[in-house]
Amino acid sequence: MTDQQEKFNTIVLSRIGFYNLAGMLEMYRRVGSATSVLEHRNDIREIVPDASQKLVNAFKDISELQRRAEEEIKWDELNNVKILCLNDEEYPRRLAECDDAPLVLFYRGNANLNNQKIINIVGTRRCTIYGQDMIRRFVADLKQYCPDALIVSGLAYGVDIHAHRNALQNGFETVGVLAHGLDYLYPQAHKDDAAKMINQGGLLSEFMTCTNADKMNFVRRNRIVAGMSDACILVESAAHGGGLITARLSRDYNRDVFAFPGSVGAMYSEGCNNLIRDNGANLVTCAYDMVKAMGWENGKQLSEARSKGIERQLFPQLSAEEQQVVKALQKENDQQINMLCVTSCMAIGHLTALLFSMEMKGLVKTLPGGVYHLLE
């Protein structure tokens, strides 16, 4: 357990090296602690002979940084936030291996950040119905194979929040990596989800309190999402986007990258399709694809999951007529009601009432234009 003085000094050092992560991390590792580095702040070239004048100057007046560190520690203590320094046992060890790992993290939650299996699920903020379905099915099936996995994402709109919500619903612990301090939440629309995650996962950030969710902070936080995970799952992405940045960082960190394919020409599958085409990601269609590729198969558990998981009969408790509608939508999803009358062989009046009942059960969803979508 890191003592209070080392925590204080690590926060100060992290602010000095905020824009030179790799250089400050190298210095920290060379000396062994933030306290040792700051003991040499007036003769920094004794430990780094080739230190630039800019770096030497950065250590000259640290009084304001020390004041902010004191404020941060007080706030964290009052709000049950753990300060995780690089040498702490609770610090994510996978992330610590990276050349640009943050010296300190702020964490509020109960999940083990060194869980045996950690994956991140990322992608566009404009997640389509297709993307939502892929996340829902992937997480539900993953429960059969790796029930103790930790699911990480960024708590943003779209793919991120659907990943967190499905993780919570399926009993997974899930951690949101934030692009700002833990004293507020962006977006506020996800406040209730974040509250649940604190008790079933957590919130993690390298940023101190009073830090806004600036654009560049989202890029910085992506390296934490990538670095602390074993694998990256890209669900949907346009040709350019934050999900692709996380996938690239994951490859740079020698992590496994997987992507769901989409229709040719679909805007929010273009990034995934390009990545698969260029051998930047393994194609994945279900949780088993990822589990097998990662070597996470588990004998009896896997056999049982396959027999009653992916190959299970969907919605076995439904009436015969409801099963009829399900089968019609399984053959071709997203049908207008007139077409569904033909494919399900039902009168429109009876079908309308049946679809309303199925929508209340969460089995189908109405899309614009009177189209019905099966939620698998």
C-alpha positions in Angstrom: 0.0 0.0 0.0 1.4 3.4 -1.0 1.8 5.8 1.8 0.2 9.2 1.8 3.4 11.1 1.0 4.1 9.0 -2.1 0.5 9.5 -3.3 0.9 13.2 -2.8 4.2 13.3 -4.7 2.9 11.0 -7.5 0.0 13.4 -8.1 2.4 16.3 -8.3 4.8 14.4 -10.6 1.9 13.4 -12.9 1.0 17.0 -13.4 4.6 18.0 -14.2 4.8 15.2 -16.8 1.2 15.6 -18.0 2.3 16.3 -21.6 5.4 14.0 -21.6 4.0 10.7 -20.3 6.7 8.5 -21.6 9.6 10.7 -20.4 8.2 11.1 -16.9 7.4 7.4 -16.7 10.9 6.5 -17.6 12.3 8.8 -14.9 9.9 7.3 -12.4 10.9 3.8 -13.2 14.6 4.6 -13.2 14.4 6.1 -9.7 11.7 3.9 -8.2 9.2 6.4 -6.7 7.8 9.8 -7.1 9.2 10.8 -3.7 12.7 10.0 -4.9 12.3 12.0 -8.0 11.0 15.1 -6.2 13.8 14.9 -3.7 16.1 15.7 -6.7 13.8 18.4 -8.1 16.6 21.1 -7.6 19.3 18.9 -9.2 17.2 16.9 -11.6 20.2 16.3 -13.9 21.8 14.1 -11.3 19.2 11.5 -12.1 18.5 12.5 -15.7 21.8 13.8 -17.1 20.3 14.6 -20.5 17.2 16.4 -19.1 16.2 19.4 -21.2 16.1 22.9 -19.8 12.3 22.9 -20.1 12.1 19.8 -17.8 14.6 21.4 -15.3 12.4 24.5 -15.2 9.3 22.5 -14.7 10.6 21.3 -11.3 11.6 24.7 -10.1 8.3 26.0 -8.7 5.8 23.3 -7.9 4.0 25.1 -5.1 0.7 25.4 -7.1 0.9 21.8 -8.0 1.4 20.8 -4.4 -1.6 22.9 -3.4 -3.8 21.1 -6.0 -2.5 17.7 -4.9 -3.6 18.5 -1.3 -7.1 19.5 -2.4 -7.4 16.4 -4.6 -6.4 14.0 -1.7 -8.9 15.7 0.6 -11.7 15.4 -2.0 -10.9 11.8 -2.8 -10.9 10.8 0.9 -14.3 12.4 1.4 -15.8 10.8 -1.7 -14.5 7.2 -1.4 -12.1 7.6 -4.3 -9.0 5.4 -4.3 -5.7 6.9 -5.5 -3.9 4.2 -7.4 -0.2 4.8 -8.0 1.8 2.9 -10.6 3.5 0.7 -8.0 0.2 -0.2 -6.1 -1.0 -3.8 -6.3 -4.5 -2.5 -7.3 -3.2 -0.5 -10.2 -4.1 -2.3 -13.5 -1.0 -4.3 -14.2 -1.7 -4.7 -17.9 -1.8 -0.9 -18.2 1.4 -0.6 -16.2 3.3 -2.4 -18.9 2.5 0.3 -21.4 5.1 3.0 -22.2 2.6 5.8 -21.7 0.8 4.5 -18.6 -0.4 7.2 -16.2 1.5 7.5 -13.0 -1.7 7.8 -11.0 -5.4 6.8 -11.4 -8.4 7.8 -9.5 -10.9 5.0 -9.0 -14.3 4.7 -7.4 -15.7 1.2 -7.5 -15.4 -2.4 -6.3 -14.2 -4.3 -9.4 -10.8 -6.0 -9.6 -8.9 -4.0 -12.2 -6.5 -7.0 -12.5 -9.3 -9.4 -13.3 -8.2 -12.6 -15.0 -10.2 -11.7 -18.1 -10.8 -8.1 -19.2 -12.3 -7.0 -22.5 -13.3 -3.6 -23.8 -16.3 -3.0 -26.0 -16.1 0.3 -28.1 -17.4 1.9 -31.2 -19.5 4.8 -32.6 -21.6 7.1 -30.5 -24.3 6.7 -33.2 -24.9 3.0 -32.5 -27.6 1.6 -34.9 -30.2 -1.1 -34.1 -27.8 -3.6 -35.7 -25.0 -2.5 -33.3 -27.3 -2.7 -30.3 -28.3 -6.2 -31.3 -24.7 -7.3 -31.6 -23.8 -6.0 -28.2 -26.9 -7.6 -26.6 -26.2 -11.0 -28.1 -22.5 -10.8 -27.5 -22.7 -9.9 -23.8 -25.5 -12.4 -23.1 -23.6 -15.3 -24.8 -20.3 -14.2 -23.1 -22.1 -14.9 -19.8 -22.2 -18.6 -20.7 -18.4 -18.8 -21.4 -16.8 -16.2 -19.1 -19.2 -15.2 -16.4 -16.5 -13.5 -14.4 -15.0 -11.3 -17.1 -14.7 -7.5 -16.6 -16.2 -5.3 -19.3 -14.6 -1.9 -19.9 -15.8 1.0 -22.0 -16.0 4.8 -21.9 -19.5 5.6 -20.7 -20.2 7.7 -23.8 -23.3 7.7 -25.9 -23.8 4.8 -28.4 -21.8 1.6 -28.2 -20.2 2.5 -24.8 -23.4 2.9 -22.8 -25.1 -0.1 -24.5 -22.0 -2.2 -23.5 -22.2 -1.0 -19.9 -26.0 -1.5 -19.6 -25.9 -5.0 -21.1 -23.0 -5.9 -18.8 -25.1 -4.7 -15.7 -28.1 -6.6 -16.9 -26.1 -9.8 -17.4 -24.4 -9.6 -14.0 -21.0 -8.6 -15.3 -18.8 -6.0 -13.5 -18.2 -3.1 -15.8 -15.8 -0.1 -15.5 -16.2 3.2 -17.3 -13.0 5.1 -18.1 -13.7 8.8 -18.0 -12.3 11.7 -19.9 -12.6 14.1 -16.9 -12.4 14.1 -13.1 -14.7 12.1 -10.8 -16.4 15.2 -9.4 -18.9 15.3 -12.2 -20.2 13.1 -15.0 -20.4 13.6 -18.8 -22.9 12.9 -20.2 -25.3 13.6 -17.4 -27.8 11.4 -19.1 -25.8 8.4 -17.9 -25.8 9.4 -14.3 -28.1 6.5 -13.2 -26.0 4.0 -15.1 -22.8 5.3 -13.4 -24.4 5.0 -10.0 -25.1 1.3 -10.6 -21.6 0.8 -12.0 -20.0 2.1 -8.8 -21.5 -0.9 -7.0 -21.0 -3.4 -9.9 -17.7 -2.3 -11.4 -16.5 1.3 -11.1 -15.5 4.6 -12.6 -11.8 5.2 -13.4 -9.9 8.3 -14.6 -6.4 9.7 -14.8 -7.8 13.2 -14.5 -8.0 15.2 -11.3 -11.2 16.9 -10.1 -12.1 20.2 -11.9 -11.0 18.7 -15.2 -13.4 19.3 -18.1 -14.3 16.7 -20.7 -12.2 18.3 -23.4 -11.9 16.7 -26.8 -8.2 15.7 -26.3 -9.0 14.0 -23.0 -11.2 11.4 -24.8 -8.2 10.5 -27.0 -6.0 10.2 -23.9 -8.5 8.0 -22.0 -8.7 5.6 -25.0 -5.2 4.4 -24.2 -6.3 3.4 -20.7 -9.3 1.5 -22.1 -6.9 -0.3 -24.5 -4.0 -0.8 -22.1 -6.0 -2.3 -19.2 -7.7 -4.9 -21.4 -6.8 -8.3 -22.9 -8.9 -7.7 -26.0 -10.8 -4.9 -27.8 -14.2 -5.5 -29.4 -15.1 -2.9 -32.0 -18.8 -3.1 -32.7 -19.5 -0.3 -35.1 -17.4 2.5 -36.4 -17.4 5.0 -39.3 -14.3 5.3 -41.4 -12.8 7.5 -38.7 -13.7 7.5 -35.0 -12.6 7.0 -31.4 -13.3 3.3 -31.6 -10.7 2.9 -34.3 -8.2 4.8 -32.1 -8.8 2.4 -29.3 -8.4 -0.5 -31.7 -5.1 0.9 -33.0 -3.8 1.5 -29.5 -4.8 -2.1 -28.6 -2.7 -3.4 -31.5 0.2 -1.2 -30.4 0.0 -2.7 -26.9 -0.1 -6.3 -28.4 -3.7 -6.8 -27.4 -6.1 -8.9 -29.5 -8.6 -6.8 -31.6 -11.9 -8.1 -32.9 -14.5 -6.3 -35.0 -18.1 -7.1 -36.1 -18.6 -7.0 -39.8 -21.4 -5.0 -41.3 -23.2 -4.4 -44.7 -21.1 -3.1 -47.5 -21.8 0.7 -47.7 -23.2 0.9 -44.2 -21.7 4.1 -42.8 -21.2 2.8 -39.3 -19.7 -0.5 -40.4 -17.2 1.0 -42.7 -14.5 1.3 -40.1 -15.0 -2.3 -38.9 -15.0 -3.7 -42.5 -11.9 -1.8 -43.4 -10.1 -3.0 -40.3 -11.0 -6.6 -41.0 -10.0 -6.2 -44.7 -6.6 -4.8 -43.7 -6.0 -7.6 -41.1 -6.2 -5.1 -38.3 -8.9 -7.0 -36.5 -10.2 -10.6 -36.3 -13.8 -11.0 -37.6 -16.2 -11.8 -34.8 -19.9 -12.7 -35.1 -20.6 -13.9 -31.6 -18.9 -14.3 -28.2 -17.7 -17.8 -29.0 -15.5 -16.5 -31.8 -13.7 -14.3 -29.3 -13.6 -16.9 -26.6 -12.1 -19.5 -28.9 -9.5 -17.0 -30.4 -8.4 -15.9 -26.9 -8.1 -19.5 -25.7 -10.6 -18.9 -22.9 -12.5 -22.1 -23.5 -13.3 -24.0 -20.4 -14.1 -27.7 -21.0 -17.4 -28.7 -19.4 -18.6 -25.1 -19.0 -18.0 -24.4 -22.7 -19.8 -27.7 -23.7 -22.8 -26.8 -21.6 -22.9 -23.3 -22.9 -22.7 -24.3 -26.5 -25.6 -26.8 -26.1 -27.9 -24.4 -24.4 -26.4 -21.1 -25.3 -25.9 -20.1 -29.0 -27.8 -23.1 -30.3 -30.7 -22.7 -27.8 -34.2 -22.2 -29.0 -35.0 -18.5 -28.7 -38.0 -17.5 -26.6 -39.2 -21.1 -25.6 -42.0 -19.7 -23.4 -43.8 -18.0 -26.2 -47.2 -19.0 -27.5 -47.4 -20.8 -30.9 -48.5 -17.6 -32.6 -45.7 -15.6 -31.1 -43.2 -18.2 -32.1 -44.6 -17.9 -35.6 -43.9 -14.2 -35.7 -40.4 -14.8 -34.3 -39.6 -17.3 -37.0 -40.7 -14.9 -39.7 -38.5 -12.1 -38.3 -35.6 -14.5 -37.9 -35.7 -15.3 -41.6 -35.8 -11.6 -42.5 -35.7 -9.0 -39.8 -37.1 -5.5 -40.0 -40.3 -6.2 -41.8 -43.2 -3.8 -42.4 -46.5 -5.0 -40.9 -48.0 -5.7 -44.3 -45.1 -7.9 -45.3 -45.2 -9.5 -41.9 -48.8 -10.5 -42.4 -47.7 -12.5 -45.5 -44.6 -14.1 -43.9 -46.4 -15.0 -40.7 -49.7 -16.0 -42.4 -51.8 -13.8 -40.0 -54.6 -11.3 -40.4 -53.5 -7.7 -39.9 -55.9 -7.0 -37.0 -54.8 -10.0 -35.0 -51.1 -9.5 -35.9 -51.3 -5.8 -34.7 -52.6 -6.9 -31.2 -50.0 -9.7 -31.1 -47.1 -7.4 -32.0 -48.2 -4.9 -29.3 -48.1 -7.7 -26.7 -44.7 -8.8 -27.9 -43.4 -5.2 -27.8 -44.5 -5.0 -24.1 -42.5 -8.2 -23.4 -39.4 -6.6 -25.0 -39.3 -9.1 -27.8 -39.8 -6.7 -30.8 -39.2 -3.1 -31.3 -41.1 -0.7 -33.6 -38.9 1.3 -36.0 -39.9 4.3 -38.2 -42.2 3.5 -41.1 -44.1 0.8 -39.3 -41.2 -1.7 -39.4 -40.9 -4.4 -36.7 -37.5 -5.4 -35.4 -36.8 -8.7 -33.5 -34.7 -8.2 -30.4 -32.7 -11.4 -30.0 
